[in-house]
């Protein structure tokens, strides 16, 4: 989207949203993107203008119309938080591709971006907030195809940092797994509340164990020779300790926790 056919640089300020700020107050508006633009003269003068690209819906990037701003602002103009309204490091040079709808073919001077909107969302988020994408599913792992599509679209739009993120497979450092295993008997260790980032698998099995038999047949002494006292020893006499085979249910508990390091996803230079 551009209102000047000589546009050289674009700063995408927002994803599709349905609000606008008028005199410092938020008001309802039709779904639109907010984009700031420069031509070569404005590059030299360090100024820019901003346009709203209205879409047909919040979840659809199809451009219905564009409304340019009537004002040209200096890049170092401060916003209400004291930041430059044209922040460095978030812009991308327009790449002129010989496709239908390019500036030279479109009499309105607008750009037609024939892009997958789901993939473009990741590129747009990076341009807006400096956040690298994570395409991860707990059951399937990283979506390599999605990363490849993001890299291709980033290369098309001229966003080298995003290409480097994918090519260097730096997303692998953002998600790690911690695993542990233990064997429990009966119901011990089988209860508890787990977080959404943790998966627990249970593998029950039977194991034959030898259990101590009290010489006097006292049930509470079963399996615990230390509970037998003098009377039990007298009843045993010179005989060896008696044991019997017993099948015991045990469970191997495997815990896997997914750990996200969000700091890895933040562009420190953005």
ChimeraX attribute file (.defattr): number of C-alpha atoms within 10 A of each C-alpha:
attribute: neighborCount
match mode: 1-to-1
recipient: residues
	/A:1	22
	/A:2	26
	/A:3	21
	/A:4	17
	/A:5	17
	/A:6	15
	/A:7	22
	/A:8	19
	/A:9	19
	/A:10	21
	/A:11	24
	/A:12	20
	/A:13	20
	/A:14	16
	/A:15	19
	/A:16	20
	/A:17	18
	/A:18	15
	/A:19	13
	/A:20	17
	/A:21	10
	/A:22	8
	/A:23	7
	/A:24	8
	/A:25	7
	/A:26	10
	/A:27	11
	/A:28	10
	/A:29	12
	/A:30	15
	/A:31	22
	/A:32	28
	/A:33	22
	/A:34	20
	/A:35	19
	/A:36	20
	/A:37	25
	/A:38	24
	/A:39	18
	/A:40	12
	/A:41	13
	/A:42	19
	/A:43	15
	/A:44	9
	/A:45	12
	/A:46	14
	/A:47	18
	/A:48	22
	/A:49	21
	/A:50	23
	/A:51	19
	/A:52	21
	/A:53	22
	/A:54	23
	/A:55	20
	/A:56	14
	/A:57	16
	/A:58	16
	/A:59	13
	/A:60	13
	/A:61	24
	/A:62	16
	/A:63	18
	/A:64	12
	/A:65	14
	/A:66	19
	/A:67	14
	/A:68	17
	/A:69	13
	/A:70	9
	/A:71	9
	/A:72	13
	/A:73	16
	/A:74	16
	/A:75	18
	/A:76	13
	/A:77	12
	/A:78	12
	/A:79	10
	/A:80	8
	/A:81	7
	/A:82	8
	/A:83	11
	/A:84	14
	/A:85	18
	/A:86	21
	/A:87	12
	/A:88	11
	/A:89	11
	/A:90	18
	/A:91	19
	/A:92	17
	/A:93	14
	/A:94	16
	/A:95	12
	/A:96	13
	/A:97	11
	/A:98	10
	/A:99	12
	/A:100	13
	/A:101	17
	/A:102	17
	/A:103	23
	/A:104	16
	/A:105	13
	/A:106	13
	/A:107	10
	/A:108	14
	/A:109	18
	/A:110	21
	/A:111	22
	/A:112	16
	/A:113	17
	/A:114	11
	/A:115	11
	/A:116	12
	/A:117	15
	/A:118	13
	/A:119	19
	/A:120	19
	/A:121	16
	/A:122	22
	/A:123	23
	/A:124	19
	/A:125	17
	/A:126	22
	/A:127	22
	/A:128	17
	/A:129	14
	/A:130	20
	/A:131	21
	/A:132	23
	/A:133	22
	/A:134	19
	/A:135	13
	/A:136	16
	/A:137	9
	/A:138	11
	/A:139	6
	/A:140	7
	/A:141	10
	/A:142	16
	/A:143	12
	/A:144	13
	/A:145	10
	/A:146	17
	/A:147	23
	/A:148	15
	/A:149	15
	/A:150	23
	/A:151	23
	/A:152	17
	/A:153	20
	/A:154	23
	/A:155	16
	/A:156	15
	/A:157	18
	/A:158	16
	/A:159	21
	/A:160	13
	/A:161	17
	/A:162	26
	/A:163	19
	/A:164	14
	/A:165	17
	/A:166	21
	/A:167	13
	/A:168	10
	/A:169	13
	/A:170	15
	/A:171	21
	/A:172	13
	/A:173	12
	/A:174	18
	/A:175	17
	/A:176	12
	/A:177	11
	/A:178	10
	/A:179	12
	/A:180	10
	/A:181	13
	/A:182	10
	/A:183	14
	/A:184	15
	/A:185	15
	/A:186	11
	/A:187	10
	/A:188	10
	/A:189	12
	/A:190	13
	/A:191	7
	/A:192	5
	/A:193	6
	/A:194	11
	/A:195	7
	/A:196	8
	/A:197	12
	/A:198	16
	/A:199	14
	/A:200	14
	/A:201	12
	/A:202	13
	/A:203	10
	/A:204	15
	/A:205	12
	/A:206	12
	/A:207	12
	/A:208	11
	/A:209	12
	/A:210	13
	/A:211	16
	/A:212	17
	/A:213	19
	/A:214	23
	/A:215	20
	/A:216	14
	/A:217	10
	/A:218	12
	/A:219	10
	/A:220	10
	/A:221	18
	/A:222	16
	/A:223	15
	/A:224	13
	/A:225	16
	/A:226	8
	/A:227	12
	/A:228	17
	/A:229	10
	/A:230	8
	/A:231	10
	/A:232	17
	/A:233	15
	/A:234	11
	/A:235	12
	/A:236	15
	/A:237	10
	/A:238	8
	/A:239	9
	/A:240	7
	/A:241	13
	/A:242	13
	/A:243	14
	/A:244	11
	/A:245	11
	/A:246	12
	/A:247	12
	/A:248	14
	/A:249	14
	/A:250	17
	/A:251	22
	/A:252	16
	/A:253	17
	/A:254	15
	/A:255	16
	/A:256	15
	/A:257	18
	/A:258	15
	/A:259	13
	/A:260	15
	/A:261	13
	/A:262	13
	/A:263	11
	/A:264	16
	/A:265	19
	/A:266	15
	/A:267	15
	/A:268	9
	/A:269	8
	/A:270	15
